[in-house]
Amino acid sequence: MKFVNAILFSNFWISIGAVCTTIFYYKFTSEKINYFYLTIVFFATLFAYNLQYISENKTNKHRKIQTKWIEENHIFLKYVTTLSLILSVILSFLILPINSLFLSIPFLLVVVFYKKRKLNNFALRNIPILKIILIALCWMFACTVMPSIIAQKPIVWRAVIYVFFYVVSITLPFDIRDYFVDDKSLLSIPHLIGVKLTYVASVLILCFLILIIFFNLSLIFFLLFTALLVVLSYKITSEYYYLIVLDGLLIILPIFV
């Protein structure tokens, strides 16, 4: 179990999810997979997620195991965060075209200013509803828009829309989980419309995605499977369910293209 905790709580698991979501885009568009870019995606995601957790200063009662692990491995996480940042920067300057580097700057700022830290008192996540939109936009840009820019190919908007709304749909249960811990001044979607309607919204988004990819039966099955797992999260509160199962959906996504 120690190994599983390390993979999950050091954000290696979600970073693999980002790589697999990018592979989904390559397969969806029939473009050649750029393995150098996949490496950047992995380390950039590792940096972005760990940066948020090493700045966490309160215990989440719904994530006690994760919080305890982070507290016990805080120094290790700092090393992982620093190393992943260095590797991301070096690889980006070596591999990415200059225009894509400039386009990435706003998303880097989102990562840095997402939560309050010693160097900034401003947190983007505190802006009403913006929290989940920022997460989905970052995933959409890294996993779909950037590969097209690098390959100098037209952006395939159907895939872009799919990734954006899919990330929103599976992130909503996480918003519900955090609803009972987040500051009440943080107006997330569950704060605005309630827990049950947030689950309904998640399922409706998945139904919308079925409509835009009606030609792909395997993806339709995957979306229905996702809807089932989202509904089950209403009763299942285990930390591992959210991190292994819901985040794990991103890892198996390319299989269904």
Contacts in CASP RR format, 6 or more apart in sequence:
PFRMAT RR
TARGET T0000
AUTHOR 0000-0000-0000
METHOD contacts of the structure
MODEL  1
MKFVNAILFSNFWISIGAVCTTIFYYKFTSEKINYFYLTIVFFATLFAYN
LQYISENKTNKHRKIQTKWIEENHIFLKYVTTLSLILSVILSFLILPINS
LFLSIPFLLVVVFYKKRKLNNFALRNIPILKIILIALCWMFACTVMPSII
AQKPIVWRAVIYVFFYVVSITLPFDIRDYFVDDKSLLSIPHLIGVKLTYV
ASVLILCFLILIIFFNLSLIFFLLFTALLVVLSYKITSEYYYLIVLDGLL
IILPIFV
4 240 0 8 1.000
4 244 0 8 1.000
5 65 0 8 1.000
5 69 0 8 1.000
6 12 0 8 1.000
6 69 0 8 1.000
6 73 0 8 1.000
7 13 0 8 1.000
8 66 0 8 1.000
8 240 0 8 1.000
8 243 0 8 1.000
8 244 0 8 1.000
9 53 0 8 1.000
9 65 0 8 1.000
9 66 0 8 1.000
9 69 0 8 1.000
9 70 0 8 1.000
9 73 0 8 1.000
9 243 0 8 1.000
10 50 0 8 1.000
10 73 0 8 1.000
10 76 0 8 1.000
10 77 0 8 1.000
10 80 0 8 1.000
11 45 0 8 1.000
11 46 0 8 1.000
11 49 0 8 1.000
11 50 0 8 1.000
11 53 0 8 1.000
12 46 0 8 1.000
13 243 0 8 1.000
13 244 0 8 1.000
13 247 0 8 1.000
13 248 0 8 1.000
13 251 0 8 1.000
14 45 0 8 1.000
14 49 0 8 1.000
14 243 0 8 1.000
14 247 0 8 1.000
14 250 0 8 1.000
15 41 0 8 1.000
15 42 0 8 1.000
15 43 0 8 1.000
15 45 0 8 1.000
15 46 0 8 1.000
15 49 0 8 1.000
16 42 0 8 1.000
16 251 0 8 1.000
17 45 0 8 1.000
17 247 0 8 1.000
17 248 0 8 1.000
17 250 0 8 1.000
17 251 0 8 1.000
18 41 0 8 1.000
18 42 0 8 1.000
18 44 0 8 1.000
18 45 0 8 1.000
18 139 0 8 1.000
18 142 0 8 1.000
18 143 0 8 1.000
18 250 0 8 1.000
19 38 0 8 1.000
19 41 0 8 1.000
19 42 0 8 1.000
19 45 0 8 1.000
20 250 0 8 1.000
20 251 0 8 1.000
20 252 0 8 1.000
20 253 0 8 1.000
20 254 0 8 1.000
21 139 0 8 1.000
21 143 0 8 1.000
21 163 0 8 1.000
21 250 0 8 1.000
21 253 0 8 1.000
21 254 0 8 1.000
22 37 0 8 1.000
22 38 0 8 1.000
22 41 0 8 1.000
22 142 0 8 1.000
22 143 0 8 1.000
22 144 0 8 1.000
22 147 0 8 1.000
23 33 0 8 1.000
23 38 0 8 1.000
23 254 0 8 1.000
24 143 0 8 1.000
24 159 0 8 1.000
24 163 0 8 1.000
24 253 0 8 1.000
24 254 0 8 1.000
24 257 0 8 1.000
25 31 0 8 1.000
25 143 0 8 1.000
25 144 0 8 1.000
25 147 0 8 1.000
25 156 0 8 1.000
25 159 0 8 1.000
25 163 0 8 1.000
26 32 0 8 1.000
26 33 0 8 1.000
26 34 0 8 1.000
26 147 0 8 1.000
27 254 0 8 1.000
27 257 0 8 1.000
28 156 0 8 1.000
28 159 0 8 1.000
28 162 0 8 1.000
28 257 0 8 1.000
29 148 0 8 1.000
29 153 0 8 1.000
29 156 0 8 1.000
29 159 0 8 1.000
31 147 0 8 1.000
31 148 0 8 1.000
31 151 0 8 1.000
31 153 0 8 1.000
32 151 0 8 1.000
34 147 0 8 1.000
34 150 0 8 1.000
34 151 0 8 1.000
36 91 0 8 1.000
36 95 0 8 1.000
37 95 0 8 1.000
37 96 0 8 1.000
37 146 0 8 1.000
37 147 0 8 1.000
37 150 0 8 1.000
39 91 0 8 1.000
40 88 0 8 1.000
40 91 0 8 1.000
40 92 0 8 1.000
40 95 0 8 1.000
40 96 0 8 1.000
41 142 0 8 1.000
41 143 0 8 1.000
43 84 0 8 1.000
43 85 0 8 1.000
43 87 0 8 1.000
43 88 0 8 1.000
43 91 0 8 1.000
44 84 0 8 1.000
44 88 0 8 1.000
44 92 0 8 1.000
44 142 0 8 1.000
45 142 0 8 1.000
46 80 0 8 1.000
46 81 0 8 1.000
46 84 0 8 1.000
47 81 0 8 1.000
47 84 0 8 1.000
47 85 0 8 1.000
47 88 0 8 1.000
47 111 0 8 1.000
48 111 0 8 1.000
48 138 0 8 1.000
50 77 0 8 1.000
50 80 0 8 1.000
50 81 0 8 1.000
50 84 0 8 1.000
51 81 0 8 1.000
51 111 0 8 1.000
51 112 0 8 1.000
52 114 0 8 1.000
52 115 0 8 1.000
53 70 0 8 1.000
53 77 0 8 1.000
54 70 0 8 1.000
54 74 0 8 1.000
54 77 0 8 1.000
54 78 0 8 1.000
54 81 0 8 1.000
55 115 0 8 1.000
55 116 0 8 1.000
55 117 0 8 1.000
56 67 0 8 1.000
56 70 0 8 1.000
56 115 0 8 1.000
58 181 0 8 1.000
59 67 0 8 1.000
60 66 0 8 1.000
60 67 0 8 1.000
60 178 0 8 1.000
60 181 0 8 1.000
61 180 0 8 1.000
61 181 0 8 1.000
62 177 0 8 1.000
62 178 0 8 1.000
62 180 0 8 1.000
62 181 0 8 1.000
62 237 0 8 1.000
62 239 0 8 1.000
63 177 0 8 1.000
63 239 0 8 1.000
64 239 0 8 1.000
65 239 0 8 1.000
66 239 0 8 1.000
66 243 0 8 1.000
70 77 0 8 1.000
92 101 0 8 1.000
92 104 0 8 1.000
93 101 0 8 1.000
96 104 0 8 1.000
96 150 0 8 1.000
97 149 0 8 1.000
97 150 0 8 1.000
99 149 0 8 1.000
100 146 0 8 1.000
100 149 0 8 1.000
100 150 0 8 1.000
103 141 0 8 1.000
103 146 0 8 1.000
103 149 0 8 1.000
104 141 0 8 1.000
104 146 0 8 1.000
107 137 0 8 1.000
107 138 0 8 1.000
107 141 0 8 1.000
107 142 0 8 1.000
110 124 0 8 1.000
110 134 0 8 1.000
110 137 0 8 1.000
110 138 0 8 1.000
111 138 0 8 1.000
112 120 0 8 1.000
113 120 0 8 1.000
113 122 0 8 1.000
113 123 0 8 1.000
113 124 0 8 1.000
114 123 0 8 1.000
114 124 0 8 1.000
114 125 0 8 1.000
114 134 0 8 1.000
115 123 0 8 1.000
115 125 0 8 1.000
116 122 0 8 1.000
116 123 0 8 1.000
124 130 0 8 1.000
124 131 0 8 1.000
124 134 0 8 1.000
125 131 0 8 1.000
125 134 0 8 1.000
125 186 0 8 1.000
126 183 0 8 1.000
126 185 0 8 1.000
126 186 0 8 1.000
128 187 0 8 1.000
128 192 0 8 1.000
129 187 0 8 1.000
129 188 0 8 1.000
129 189 0 8 1.000
129 192 0 8 1.000
131 175 0 8 1.000
131 186 0 8 1.000
131 188 0 8 1.000
132 168 0 8 1.000
132 171 0 8 1.000
132 172 0 8 1.000
132 175 0 8 1.000
132 188 0 8 1.000
132 189 0 8 1.000
133 168 0 8 1.000
135 167 0 8 1.000
135 171 0 8 1.000
136 164 0 8 1.000
136 165 0 8 1.000
136 167 0 8 1.000
136 168 0 8 1.000
136 171 0 8 1.000
137 164 0 8 1.000
139 163 0 8 1.000
139 164 0 8 1.000
139 167 0 8 1.000
140 160 0 8 1.000
140 163 0 8 1.000
140 164 0 8 1.000
140 167 0 8 1.000
143 163 0 8 1.000
144 155 0 8 1.000
144 156 0 8 1.000
144 159 0 8 1.000
144 160 0 8 1.000
144 163 0 8 1.000
145 155 0 8 1.000
145 160 0 8 1.000
148 154 0 8 1.000
148 155 0 8 1.000
148 156 0 8 1.000
149 155 0 8 1.000
158 212 0 8 1.000
158 213 0 8 1.000
161 212 0 8 1.000
162 209 0 8 1.000
162 212 0 8 1.000
162 213 0 8 1.000
165 205 0 8 1.000
165 208 0 8 1.000
165 209 0 8 1.000
166 205 0 8 1.000
166 206 0 8 1.000
166 209 0 8 1.000
166 226 0 8 1.000
166 253 0 8 1.000
168 202 0 8 1.000
168 205 0 8 1.000
169 202 0 8 1.000
169 203 0 8 1.000
169 205 0 8 1.000
169 206 0 8 1.000
169 209 0 8 1.000
169 226 0 8 1.000
169 230 0 8 1.000
170 202 0 8 1.000
170 226 0 8 1.000
170 230 0 8 1.000
170 246 0 8 1.000
170 247 0 8 1.000
170 249 0 8 1.000
170 250 0 8 1.000
172 189 0 8 1.000
172 190 0 8 1.000
172 198 0 8 1.000
172 199 0 8 1.000
172 201 0 8 1.000
172 202 0 8 1.000
172 205 0 8 1.000
172 230 0 8 1.000
173 199 0 8 1.000
173 202 0 8 1.000
173 230 0 8 1.000
173 233 0 8 1.000
173 242 0 8 1.000
173 246 0 8 1.000
174 242 0 8 1.000
174 246 0 8 1.000
175 188 0 8 1.000
175 189 0 8 1.000
175 190 0 8 1.000
175 198 0 8 1.000
176 190 0 8 1.000
176 195 0 8 1.000
176 198 0 8 1.000
176 199 0 8 1.000
176 233 0 8 1.000
177 233 0 8 1.000
177 237 0 8 1.000
177 242 0 8 1.000
178 188 0 8 1.000
179 188 0 8 1.000
179 190 0 8 1.000
179 191 0 8 1.000
179 195 0 8 1.000
182 188 0 8 1.000
182 191 0 8 1.000
184 191 0 8 1.000
189 198 0 8 1.000
189 201 0 8 1.000
190 198 0 8 1.000
193 201 0 8 1.000
199 230 0 8 1.000
199 231 0 8 1.000
199 234 0 8 1.000
202 227 0 8 1.000
202 230 0 8 1.000
203 227 0 8 1.000
203 230 0 8 1.000
203 231 0 8 1.000
206 223 0 8 1.000
206 224 0 8 1.000
206 226 0 8 1.000
206 227 0 8 1.000
206 230 0 8 1.000
207 227 0 8 1.000
209 223 0 8 1.000
210 220 0 8 1.000
210 223 0 8 1.000
210 224 0 8 1.000
213 219 0 8 1.000
213 220 0 8 1.000
213 223 0 8 1.000
214 220 0 8 1.000
216 256 0 8 1.000
216 257 0 8 1.000
218 256 0 8 1.000
218 257 0 8 1.000
219 256 0 8 1.000
219 257 0 8 1.000
221 256 0 8 1.000
222 252 0 8 1.000
222 253 0 8 1.000
222 256 0 8 1.000
226 249 0 8 1.000
229 245 0 8 1.000
229 246 0 8 1.000
229 249 0 8 1.000
230 246 0 8 1.000
232 241 0 8 1.000
233 241 0 8 1.000
233 242 0 8 1.000
233 246 0 8 1.000
END
